[in-house]
């Protein structure tokens, strides 16, 4: 089965690199460059995993995650949060209050991202 991953980041080179890495790993990938467009895409075609940047125009990553967590059909989709501000974040608070499963700081290893995605999808499928 090919899992659907939605990638959202306002930096085109990150969207391209992440999308290519996931596609090469056998995933179906959709993407957006802002949180509002991602929210609309996720509502229309729910993925099995969301990878989103923290800081984006129109709707930031936390706003996107909060929208997902408040929607009955989307609340259990695992999320990987990408950020350049890792040192400023309270990871425990993000996990408990926002339901973020994993936080990766930029720059991140594409190999680590794919491994994290595989791990989260395995847990989600098992539930």
Beta strands, then each sheet from edge to edge (+ up, - down):
strand 1: 4-8
strand 2: 28-32
strand 3: 49-53
strand 4: 78-83
strand 5: 102-105
sheet 1: 2+ 1+ 3+ 4+ 5+
end
